[in-house]
């Protein structure tokens, strides 16, 4: 079997699939981040995969479930990234235990013309390292509506 490998940025992969897929000349395999999965599935760009359970079990539940939608598997993890909260032990003895504590600490620091917690809270990907460990969530389990 001959494989034609063509590297391109993530965004271009989905665009190429949107344009070339209906003509039957789109890619057979692509690499996209799991946060692009939902849109690609809803647009009909991806088909469910049939993957043996033993092979699925080789991945952590969080990594394999990141490629599930409506109980169907649409991808296999290539890599798993971990977002972490890093703190300076010279400034704080131990990590604070809530987002409210971090907010209060940050306000105190700002009053002294210093910074407290720095996170891109307008971009969930980057802020998850602070939100997730504090018990925050984006989507409730079992499709409950939550804000």
Phi, psi and omega in degrees: 000131178268133179245129177257104181271126181227113180275140176199158179299156182309310184301322180290331179296313180292321179296318178297320178295319178300318184277316186268337182303309181299334179275357179079013181243013180282175181291149175273331181225139175215163180241115178227154175290151185295340178286353175263355185297310185305310180298319180294322179291313181299324179281358179076021182276339183238147176249150177298148178260151173251104184236127179309138182301323179299322178290321177296323182293347178288345181257156174294149180305318181297321183287319180285323180291341177294345180249020176254145174214127183051045178065010176254142180265125183245358181194169179237135180298137175260322181206155177237128178258147178240123176267134185232159173259121181250134178228158182265113182295343176285340181254328182225129182297316180213159181300143177289155191262004177206159176295326178297318178297319177295320179297314179299316179299317181296319178298317178298317179296318181296326177297336179260014181063032177239174178253151174253250179276123175252120178206150177275079184290349176275357178230106187303326180304314184278331182276348183300330178300335176264324184283312184303309181296341180269010178092005179287161178210161178258307181243134177285154177288157177061032172059028175286144178278127180217156172243000000 
